[in-house]
Amino acid sequence: MRFGLKIGEHDLAIKLGKVEKFLAEGHKVKLVIVYRGREQAHRELGFKLADKVIAGFADRAIVEQQPLLAGRQLSFVLRGSGHTK
């Protein structure tokens, strides 16, 4: 699932709903936060967004790959914990 650093709350909720569906089906999900232009100067904002997403799935998913910055992308992988509904 790919999204930008300045994603709105509603748009983020929609995408995270889809992520939750994929996790419930037993899939791994790679989330990618893309930096554009001057956003590169504020890399910590991407890590804060990643931490917010991870905290939201704390009871339903396990972080398989910690957030990793590579060029203009911050990526991490979640997988279902097996305790889904």
JOZI-V421247 format. One record per backbone hydrogen bond with DSSP energy under -0.5 kcal/mol. NH is the residue of the N-H (numbers start at 0). CO is the residue of the C=O. Records with the same first field share a line. If there is no record, write none. Layout:
BEGIN
NH = CO + CO
END
This chain:
BEGIN
2 = 31
4 = 33
6 = 3
11 = 7
12 = 8
13 = 9
14 = 10
15 = 11
16 = 12
17 = 13
18 = 14
19 = 15
20 = 16
21 = 17
22 = 18
23 = 19
24 = 20
25 = 22
26 = 21
28 = 77
30 = 28 + 75
31 = 0
32 = 73
33 = 2 + 31
34 = 71
38 = 35
39 = 36
40 = 37
41 = 38
42 = 39
44 = 41
45 = 41 + 42
46 = 42
47 = 43
48 = 44
49 = 45
50 = 46
51 = 47
52 = 48
53 = 49
54 = 50
55 = 51
56 = 52 + 53
57 = 54
59 = 56
60 = 56
61 = 78
63 = 61 + 76
64 = 76
67 = 74
69 = 67 + 72
72 = 69
73 = 32
74 = 67 + 72
75 = 30
76 = 64
77 = 28
78 = 61
79 = 26
80 = 59
END
